[in-house]
Amino acid sequence: MRAPIPEPKLGDLIEIFRPFYRHWAIYVGDGYVVHLAPPSEIAGAGISSLASALTDKAIVKKELLYDVAGRDKYQVNNKHDDKYSPLPPNKIVQQAEELVGQEMIYKLTSENCEHFVNELRYGVPRSDQVRDVIMAAGIAGVGLAAMGLIGVMFSRNNKRKQ
């Protein structure tokens, strides 16, 4: 039997481990979270939930954390508390509750669920998932360019020897 997960505190960021990405929500009390959810963001949808990357609109929803997480694991992750001062919990919850039901622009790279909750908690919209993917793509691009340059130099060196 698993140990029960302690109830999050008001304003806590909740990281939900979906296949291939993390969904984010903010805890507002009594078992509920507020989150920015594209139409395809459904707990347990598996790989089909990746279709959320293709939408340009999302709805701010208030739902039970249990329902949002589904069978996926989750954790409290206030990972930027050492970098930014969190807003007071009552202000975070009030702002989140005021947004419930609103349709918002959704952009995977600049206005996703992680940007949404970080802006509510810290006043700073940011997504480490996006940053990490961009950084990995940049590193991969530099690596490919370096391999290409080495290949060209090797090819020229072989031609000179002939």
Backbone torsions as a table, in degrees:
resi	resn	phi	psi	omega
1	MET	NA	131.1	-179.4
2	ARG	-74.5	147.4	174.8
3	ALA	-69.2	140.8	179.6
4	PRO	-65.7	143.3	177.8
5	ILE	-80.5	128.6	-179.3
6	PRO	-63.5	147.6	179.8
7	GLU	-64.5	131.4	177.3
8	PRO	-63.4	164.7	176.7
9	LYS	-95.0	157.0	178.4
10	LEU	-53.3	132.0	177.8
11	GLY	85.0	-1.7	178.6
12	ASP	-67.2	144.4	172.6
13	LEU	-83.4	133.5	179.6
14	ILE	-112.6	121.0	177.8
15	GLU	-100.0	121.5	-178.5
16	ILE	-110.2	126.4	-173.1
17	PHE	-89.0	89.9	175.3
18	ARG	-83.3	159.0	174.1
19	PRO	-61.4	126.5	174.7
20	PHE	78.5	-8.3	177.5
21	TYR	-161.1	175.8	177.5
22	ARG	-114.7	132.3	172.9
23	HIS	-99.4	145.5	-175.3
24	TRP	-122.9	144.1	177.3
25	ALA	-143.0	169.5	177.7
26	ILE	-124.6	132.5	-175.3
27	TYR	-78.4	129.7	-178.1
28	VAL	-119.4	5.6	174.1
29	GLY	106.3	160.2	178.4
30	ASP	54.3	32.0	178.7
31	GLY	85.8	1.6	-176.0
32	TYR	-101.8	150.2	172.1
33	VAL	-127.2	158.0	170.0
34	VAL	-113.7	135.5	-179.8
35	HIS	-149.4	157.6	176.4
36	LEU	-92.6	117.0	-170.8
37	ALA	-127.6	112.7	169.4
38	PRO	-62.4	158.7	-177.4
39	PRO	-53.7	-31.5	-176.7
40	SER	-86.0	-1.9	-178.8
41	GLU	-79.4	95.3	-178.2
42	ILE	-129.8	130.4	178.0
43	ALA	-56.8	133.5	177.5
44	GLY	80.2	5.1	-178.6
45	ALA	-74.4	-12.3	177.8
46	GLY	62.3	-139.2	-175.2
47	ILE	-63.3	-27.0	-179.6
48	SER	-66.2	-20.0	177.7
49	SER	-70.9	-13.1	175.2
50	LEU	-65.3	-17.8	177.2
51	ALA	-61.2	-16.4	178.2
52	SER	-60.7	-22.1	178.2
53	ALA	-67.4	-18.5	-175.2
54	LEU	-95.2	-2.8	-177.4
55	THR	-95.1	160.9	178.0
56	ASP	-120.2	5.0	178.7
57	LYS	-134.6	149.3	177.0
58	ALA	-147.2	161.0	-179.3
59	ILE	-113.5	138.5	172.8
60	VAL	-82.0	120.2	-175.7
61	LYS	-119.3	149.0	170.8
62	LYS	-115.6	116.9	-176.5
63	GLU	-142.9	163.6	175.0
64	LEU	-65.2	134.4	177.4
65	LEU	-53.8	-40.7	179.7
66	TYR	-56.8	-41.2	-179.8
67	ASP	-74.2	-39.3	-179.1
68	VAL	-66.9	-43.2	-179.0
69	ALA	-72.2	-34.2	-175.8
70	GLY	58.5	-130.7	179.4
71	ARG	-89.8	-2.6	-179.6
72	ASP	-76.9	146.5	177.3
73	LYS	-73.6	155.1	176.4
74	TYR	-146.9	165.4	177.5
75	GLN	-154.3	156.1	168.8
76	VAL	-72.6	132.6	179.8
77	ASN	-145.0	84.0	175.9
78	ASN	-90.2	58.7	-167.0
79	LYS	-67.2	-13.8	-178.7
80	HIS	-107.2	12.1	-179.7
81	ASP	-60.8	-27.0	179.1
82	ASP	-79.5	-17.5	-177.9
83	LYS	-101.6	-36.9	-178.1
84	TYR	-126.3	146.4	175.1
85	SER	-81.0	122.9	176.9
86	PRO	-65.5	146.1	173.4
87	LEU	-67.1	162.0	177.3
88	PRO	-59.3	139.2	-176.7
89	PRO	-52.7	-40.6	-179.3
90	ASN	-65.4	-32.8	177.8
91	LYS	-71.8	-41.1	178.2
92	ILE	-59.3	-49.4	-178.2
93	VAL	-64.1	-42.8	-179.9
94	GLN	-60.8	-47.0	179.5
95	GLN	-62.8	-42.7	179.9
96	ALA	-62.1	-46.2	-178.6
97	GLU	-63.4	-36.1	-180.0
98	GLU	-66.6	-24.3	-178.2
99	LEU	-88.2	-14.5	-176.4
100	VAL	-56.2	131.7	178.8
101	GLY	92.5	-13.1	-179.2
102	GLN	-78.2	141.5	171.9
103	GLU	-88.5	133.5	-177.7
104	MET	-128.8	158.2	173.7
105	ILE	-66.8	139.8	178.6
106	TYR	-125.7	120.4	174.2
107	LYS	-131.7	124.5	-176.5
108	LEU	-54.7	-37.2	-173.9
109	THR	-89.9	-16.2	-175.1
110	SER	-140.5	-14.2	-178.4
111	GLU	-145.0	61.7	-179.5
112	ASN	-106.3	-173.7	-175.9
113	CYS	-62.9	-31.8	179.3
114	GLU	-73.0	-41.7	173.9
115	HIS	-57.5	-43.8	-176.8
116	PHE	-58.0	-51.8	-176.1
117	VAL	-72.3	-34.1	177.7
118	ASN	-66.8	-35.5	176.8
119	GLU	-67.2	-38.5	177.8
120	LEU	-64.8	-43.7	-175.5
121	ARG	-78.6	-42.2	-171.7
122	TYR	-114.0	-13.0	-172.9
123	GLY	79.2	13.1	-177.4
124	VAL	-128.8	110.1	177.7
125	PRO	-77.4	115.4	179.0
126	ARG	-149.7	153.2	178.1
127	SER	-137.2	111.2	178.0
128	ASP	-69.2	-30.2	177.3
129	GLN	-59.2	-46.5	-179.2
130	VAL	-65.2	-46.8	179.7
131	ARG	-57.7	-44.2	-178.3
132	ASP	-64.6	-39.9	179.1
133	VAL	-66.6	-43.4	179.6
134	ILE	-64.2	-42.2	179.4
135	MET	-63.7	-43.6	179.5
136	ALA	-63.4	-40.4	178.4
137	ALA	-65.2	-39.7	178.2
138	GLY	-64.6	-43.6	178.7
139	ILE	-64.1	-42.7	178.2
140	ALA	-62.5	-40.7	179.1
141	GLY	-63.4	-43.3	177.9
142	VAL	-63.7	-41.3	178.8
143	GLY	-62.5	-44.1	178.4
144	LEU	-64.6	-40.7	178.6
145	ALA	-63.1	-42.4	179.4
146	ALA	-63.5	-42.4	178.5
147	MET	-64.3	-38.6	177.8
148	GLY	-63.9	-43.3	179.1
149	LEU	-63.7	-43.0	177.4
150	ILE	-62.1	-41.2	178.3
151	GLY	-61.9	-43.0	178.5
152	VAL	-63.9	-44.9	-179.9
153	MET	-63.7	-41.7	178.5
154	PHE	-62.7	-42.6	179.8
155	SER	-63.0	-44.5	178.9
156	ARG	-64.0	-40.0	-179.9
157	ASN	-63.9	-40.5	178.7
158	ASN	-66.2	-39.3	179.3
159	LYS	-64.6	-38.3	179.7
160	ARG	-65.2	-35.5	-178.3
161	LYS	-72.0	-23.1	-176.3
162	GLN	-78.8	NA	NA
